C-alpha cells in the first residue's frame, strides 16, 4: 500500500517484526496476535531455506491435488504475509478442510500427520482463552492457529477476518467454507448468526437417512 508522505518506518515484514515489543506475561491469558503467525512464517523460511508459499505448495497444496494456484500478498522485499491474506479457490479450501476432517488424509494419501491433527483437535487452555473476552465462543480454545470448540461434535475452525472460515464438524462429516467480505473484520459481528446456522446444518445432515 502507498506509504504516507515522510514515512520512515519499517520497509518490510521482517523489519516490522524486529520492532515488536513484549506485551504481558506468557501463560496468563490468550491474546490473538497476527504477528505470531508472521514469526512462524519467518521460522519456516529460515529452517527450510524456502518461502512459505513454496513449502505450502510442496507439502500440502500439490499433494492434495488443488485445482488452482493460491496467492499470498507480499511486501516490497517479496516476503509473503504469513499472518493472513491467503487467496485460494473455494473448492481448494474445501479440499483442505476435508483433509483435516479426515485426520490429515486426502485421496488415500497422508498429507498432514494424523498426530498433528489430533493435537490441534485436543485444544488448549479454555480458561486462558475465556480471559480474551470472546463472548461468542464460550468453552472454546486456540491451538496451533485453529479455534477449537471441544463440543459434542468436536468442531474446529480456521477463521479469517471479514467472515472467512473453514468450519469442520467431524461428527456430522461436514466441512463448510465461506468466502466473505463483511464490513467488520472481527468474527464477533457474524458469530451470533453464522455459528447457529452451521450447527443447524450439521443437525439437518445427521437427521437425513443414509
Buried (B, 14 or more C-beta within 10 A) or exposed (E): EEEEEEEEEEEBBBEBBEEEEEEEEEEEBBBEEEEBBBBBBBEBBEEEEEBBBBBBBEEBBEBBEBEEEBEBEBBEEEBBBBBEEBEBBEEBBBBBBBBBBBBBBBEEEEBBEEEEBEEBBEBBBBEBBBEBEBEBBEEBBBBBEBBBBBEEBBBBBBBBBBBBBBBBBBEBEBBBBBBEEBEEEEBEBBBEEBBEEBBEBBEEEEEEEE
